[in-house]
Amino acid sequence: MIHNNTVLSIEAVAELASVQQPPCLSLYQPTHRRHPENQQDPIRFRNLIKELGASLGEKYSDSEVGSFLKPYEDLIHDQAFWEVAQDGLAVLSGPGLFRVFRLQRTVAELAIVGDNFHTKPLRRLLQSVDRYQVLGLSLRTIRLFEGNRDALDEISTAPGVPRTITAALGDELSEPHLTVASYGGAGQASTPMHHGHGVKQDGVEIDAERFFRTIDRAVLEHHSRPSNLPLILAALPEHHHLFRKVSHNPFLLAEGLTINPDAISIDELRERAWQVVEPQYQARLAALARNFAVSKSNGLGSDDLAQVALAAAAGRVATLLIESDRLFAGRLDGPTGLIEPEDSNRTKNDELLDDLGELVEKMSGRVFVIPAGQMPVQTGVAATYRY
């Protein structure tokens, strides 16, 4: 049975980068969230499969080609899969491996057979500085969202993150909590926490604090630290004070959204969240450009592709900026850092910046794929060195 919802993560991309046995098939295409546009998605997918088949046919027999493409053919007939889509799709396969990623950002159509996977579009999502998460919080339950400036989707929480106060506190949930009004229901104003319930109300407030502490620890451990994404709190005003009082999450932004996310559409939630994130996004891009300029002026940076490649192989690159959607034909020899031109005798469509990004990450450097208009140089790469 096809596993058709791989979570996009640093670990998932690292797994793909570790595969060295060809052929490595990489298929990318834009998809559509709504009918009737999404009816064309399986047709476009089939056309891209034909491109993969043509590339494979240059080197492999018909039976081998059929075997390599079978998981893709199976996916076409999975009707439920095509009924739920985001803005992009990535399907990558190799010997013993088949991974499908739904993407929050559209991607260019691409069908590549190479000696390794084409992972740059996945890195662009992981390394984009416009990504963030939203924690929707009430006294009863939580919701978690992940997005960027273009899209926002509710995501499944990790197994260690309780979704409700009952799941979080279990038998420790106080009796009074079950007898008081529900606070902050969908689309409703929250009932004030001082309406004269006396001892019962004290129990509710204690439960709320314990619930918020539990959620804060779980979200930090299972989502914020692994993703390194800024976290926006979306809750009614009175819940902000208590949650921030108990929170130890360094990724929690000082500015939040004083709204119950259940009361607005997800598009409105995305617009409000982006208003919070955008100033930080612009500041981070400016800082990356400024740091490169300072480093280069001190002899600790370069925008020359050949020089950057040599420095990457030596482990000198601390930070690498790659221009989004920039392609260079060729292949990087990892041990030496030498750039090899495209060779007709080697599997086609190796992508140089893919190789460079993987090499920098293997050497514990940081890679950022950023928009062309925000790049501090015109060459497509900008590296700051450790020494």
N, C-alpha and C positions, 0 to 999 in steps of 0.2 A: 504494500500500500504506500502511496506517495506521501511523504511528509511535506506539506505544502505551506508551512508558516514558520520558517526559521526566523528567530529573533536576530535582528541586526545588532551586532555587538563587536567590541574589539576582539573578543575571543573567537567569534565566528570568522572574521576576516583573517585573523592569524592562522586559523585552521586552513583556510583556502591558500594562504601564502606558503604554507608548509608543504603543499602538494607539489612534487617535482616530476611526477610520471605523466607524460602526455598520452593521449590528447586531452587538453583542458578546454572545455567548451564554455563560453561565456555569452549569454544572451541577455540583452537589455531592451526594454521597450516602454514607451509611455502607455499608461492605462487610464481608464476613466471611471469615476465614482458613480456616475448616474446613467440611467437609461434615457435615450437610446444610444448615446455615444459608445457605451461599453459593448454594444453588440459587434463592433468592429475589432475589438481587442483579440479574440481568438483567431480571426482571419489574419491579422498582422503577425500574430505569434506563429502561425503556420508558415507564412512567407519567410520569416526569419529562420525557422527550422530548415527550410529548403536551402538557405544560404549556408547554414552549418553543414548540411549534407554535401553541398558542392565543394566546400573546403576540405571536408573529410575524404571525399572521393578522390582527391588528388594523391592521397597517400595510402588509403586503406581500401580493402575489398568491400563489395556491396554488402556482404553479410556482416562485416565488422561495422560498417556505417549504420546498418539497421539496428544493431545492438546498442551502439552509442546513442542513437536518437530515440530509442524506445521510451525512456522516461518522459521525454518531451511530448511524444505522440500520446502517451497515456494522459498527460496533463490536459491536452486539448479536449479530451472527452469527459473531463471532470467538470460537469456543469455548475455544481455548487461553488467551485473555485472561482469561476468567472463572474458569478453573481455578486461577489463582494470584492471590491478592488479599492486601491488607493490611487496615487498619481503616477506610480511607476512600478515596474516589475523587473527583477533580476533572477535569472535561472542559470545556475552554474553546475556543471557536472564533470566528473573525471572518473578514473577507475575506482569503483567502490564508493563514490560520493555523489550525492544529488542534493542541491540546496536551492530553495526558493525563497526569495525575499520580496515582500510587499514594501514599496518605498513611498515616503511622504512627499517626494519631489519628483517631478517628471524627469526622464532621462532620454537621451538621444537613442534612436534605434541602433543596435549594434549586435552583430553576430560574428564572434571571433573564435577560431580554433588556434590555440597556441601551445607553447611548451609550459606555460603557467597561466593562471587565471588573470583576467583583466578585472582588477578590483578597484580601480580608481573611482568609479562612480559610487561605490560603497563607502570608500574612504571620504569622499566629498561630503557624504551625509554625516558620517561619524565625526569628522574633523571640522565641520562647519561651525563657525562661532555664533550662528544665529539659533542654535537649538536650545530648548529649555523644557522644563516639566512644570506642570501645574498640579497642586494638591488641592482638591475640592474637599472641604471639611465641614462637617456638622457634628452635633453632639451624638448622633446616631450612627453615622457611616462615613466612609471616605470614597473618593474617586480619584484616580490618577490619570493624567493626560501627558502626552508628549507631542511636541510640535516644533515648528520653525515659523518664519514669517509668512510662509505660504499655506501651511496646513496645521491642523491640530486634531489628534485622534485620542480617544480613550484607550488606555492600554491595560492589559491584565497585570495585576500586582504579583510580585513574587510570592511563593508559598509562605514565606515567613512574615508577610504583611497582612494582618487582619483587616477585613473590610468593614466590620461592624463593631459596635461597642460590646455586643454580646460575645462575639468571637474573641475580642481582645481581653475582656475581663472574666468571662466565663462565670464560675461559681462565686467569684469575688464581687460580682455586680450587686450593688446594694438593693434591698427590697424597695426602698422609696423610689428608685429610679423607674420602676415599672409602673408606678401609679401617677406620675406627673405627666404633664403635657409633653408632646413631642416638640422639640425645639428646632426651629429653622427648617421646617418642612419645605418641600419643593414649591417655589413661587410664593412663599408666605414669609412674613416678617417673623423674627424670632420672638418667642415669649420672654420677657425680661426675667432675669435670674433672681428676682427679689420680690416675688408676689405673695409672700406670706405663708409659704408652706412649712415654715419652721424647720423642724428636724428633718422632714422629708426633703426639703430643698437643700439642706446641708449635704445630705447623702448624694444628691444629684451633682452638686458642685464638686464633691470629692471624686465621684466617678468620672466626671468630665476631665478633671486634671489628670487622673491616672490613665484615662483613655488617650489623651493628647500626648502624654509621655511615651506611652507604648507605640503610638503611631510615629512619633518623631524618631524614636530609636530604630524602628523597623524600616522606615523609608530611607533613613540615612544609610543603614547597613546594606539594604538590598537594591536601592535605586540610585541615590545621590552619589555615594562613593564610587560604585562601579561605572557610572556614566559621566561623572564630573560635570553634570549639567546644573545650571542655576535653577532654583525651585521657587515658584511663585505660589503664595498661599491665597486661595480663593475661599473666602468664608464671610459670614456676617460679621459686622464690626466688633461685637462683643466677644467673638471667639478669637479674633486676632490677638487681643491682649493676653489671654490665657495661654494660647499656643506658643506665642513668642516668649512668654515668661518661662516656659518649661523646655523650650527647644534648645538643642545643642548642635543643630545642623548648620555647618558653616556655609552651605550652598543656598540657604534660605535668604532670598532677597529682602532688603529692608522695606521696599515698597511692595504691597500686595494688592489684591482685588477684594474690595469690600462688597461681595455679592455671593449669594448662594448659586453655584454653577448650574444647579438644577432649574433655576428660574430663567435662564437665558439659553439661546441656541448655541451650538458649538462654534458657529461662525462668529457670533458676537464675542464669545469667550476668547477665541483666537485673536480678534482685533484688540480686545482690552489687554490681553497678555502681551501682545507685541508692543503695545505702547509702553509697557513696563520694561521690556527687554531691549528695545531698540537703542536707547542711549548707551547701555552697556555694550551692546554689539558694536556700535560705531567706535566707542572708546577702545575696545579691544583691537579692532582692526588698525586704528591709528597707532596704538602702542606697538603692535607687531611691525608696522612700517618704520616707526621711529627707532625701535631697537635695531632693526637691520641697518638703517642709515648710520647710526652711531658705531655699530660693530664694523661695518665696511670701512668707515673713515679711520678706524683704528687697526686696520689690517686683519680683522677677524670676521670677514664676511665676503661673499662673492655672489654675483649674478651670472657668472660664466658657467654654462652647463658642464663643460668638460672638467673645469676646476672643482666644481661642487661634487661631481661624481667621484673624483679622486679623494676628496676630503671625506666623503661619506664612507668609502671603503676603509679609510684609516680610522674611522670612528670619531672624526673631528666635528661633525655636524650636530649642533645642539638643537637648532630649529630650522625647518625647511618650509618655505612658502611655495606652493605650487599653484599656478594659475588654472582656474576652473576651465574645463573644456579645451585645454591646450593639449595637442597631440604631437609627439615626436616619434618618427619611425626609427627603429633600431633596438638594440639590446645592451644592457649593462652587464659587464662581467663583474660579479660581486667581489671576488677576492682581490682583483687588481684595480677596479674602478674605471677600467677602460671602456669606452663606448664603441660597440661594434656596429657597423652599418647593417642595414637590412640585407639578408642573404637569401637568395632564391632557393638555396638548398636546405634552408632551415624552415620550420613551420612558420607560416606567415603571421603577420599582425601582432608580433611582440610589440609592446608599448613601453618606450624608454622611461617615461615618468612613473609608470607603474613600478618598474624595477627600482628606480631611485627611491621612491617613497618607501617601498618594502625594506630596502637596505638601511635607510635612516632609522626606521622603526626597530629593526633588528639590533641596531647599535644603540638603542635606548634614546634616540632623538625624538623630537616631536614634529609632526607633519601637519600643516594646515593647508587645506585646499580652499582658496578664497576667490571671490569674483574678480574678473579681469580689471574692472575699474578701480579696485582697491589695492591692486598689486603695486608695490613701490618701484618696480622695474618693468621693462618691456620684453625681457628675455623669456619670461615664463617661469623662472625659478629665482629664489632669493634665499640664501643660506647664511645663518650666523654660526660661527665656529666656537668650539670650546677652548681651543688654544691655537 
